[in-house]
């Protein structure tokens, strides 16, 4: 095996790998020190902007799906409720995609993009997300937050007349994106790890990107958490209340996890491939075809409500709130309702991935959790291990970011007790997804590889 290249270090320190010396040189560079300071400073305004952005989305969603329905005399939205809402979402996003710079942000089927969004595209990103997410798109807020944070970081750089080099664009874009994304996950570690994997860098560059991202997201998390407590406003942070105490793992849990991860990876592949085909279809005529796909997603939610008698919000929206309800009361869902929500939310998910604007993480988490609850009665399994395996497998299959998937699911569960199952499910789902042949065209936006190739 070839030995790593080395060179003499400082006198008396012996021989050290060249990569370690390169990292030391990067950290000592005056320009990098300025980036670190700037990252800490921009974490404050970016996290506040992300806070109010999420508060706005949460308030509008609650107004449209709860207050308005109750005000009109319904205990829950009627079956047809998603149709007019997603019609409006489709019209707005279609117009933004056709006429505004940046087309409202990248299409979700193209996967997550690292920070560095051109500031001129931010109005379209915010408008498209505000129309999509509260009105029923089966997508989450993480992708618009990444774009918003990265774009604002570059805005602040330009306002302060800091040097606009390719390096500062990458570093500050990642730092701003991490500060914003930490808001929705409530943890700066998730934000930093996610941005590291999305950026796809390694060696000394990995640490060079990680430090500004971690510092900015940490400062942003402090501001975000304190500001949320001070105002008393809710942004819809992701958290689960699981049955306690958590069960001890045994051989049956491990064996079922292998099967669950493999099946979920195989079943999500056609969903993601359909999302890329929808994206290719919409790209030819964005305005009318976005409306058509949004109405299709609304029809899936309406059909679910008609068939099950439950709220159409189970299928519409990101699944963030419904995931918490599912984890707290899995016994409230019958087998028929679970099968219906898996089939129809997957169909709506594919349509939204290719047409509306948002992120893919939250629906994947919900679909994995619902599959876990459905399979929990298998001999020797149980609800918590099944949900942990399902969420881990679905997240890894959709995002194709294995470390981020492990960190996200473990922190979401609030305990490391399920970590072995989570890691096993992530690895199996990730490897299965990567090894499967793919015949679908990539989504027509951005350089990043599409979800779940």
DABELSUL-V140668 format. One record per run of one state. SS is the DSSP state (@ for helix, = for strand, . for the rest). FROM is the first residue (numbers start at 1). TO is the last residue. If there is no record, write none. Layout:
{{SS | FROM | TO} {SS | FROM | TO}}
This chain:
{{. | 1 | 5} {= | 6 | 8} {. | 9 | 14} {= | 15 | 17} {@ | 18 | 28} {. | 29 | 29} {@ | 30 | 71} {. | 72 | 80} {@ | 81 | 99} {. | 100 | 100} {@ | 101 | 104} {. | 105 | 107} {@ | 108 | 110} {. | 111 | 118} {@ | 119 | 132} {. | 133 | 139} {= | 140 | 140} {. | 141 | 141} {@ | 142 | 159} {. | 160 | 165} {@ | 166 | 185} {. | 186 | 187} {@ | 188 | 199} {. | 200 | 203} {@ | 204 | 231} {. | 232 | 250} {@ | 251 | 284} {. | 285 | 285} {@ | 286 | 308} {. | 309 | 311} {@ | 312 | 314} {. | 315 | 319} {@ | 320 | 328} {. | 329 | 329} {@ | 330 | 332} {. | 333 | 334} {@ | 335 | 353} {. | 354 | 358} {= | 359 | 359} {. | 360 | 360} {@ | 361 | 375} {. | 376 | 382} {@ | 383 | 399} {. | 400 | 401} {@ | 402 | 413} {. | 414 | 418} {@ | 419 | 435} {. | 436 | 453}}
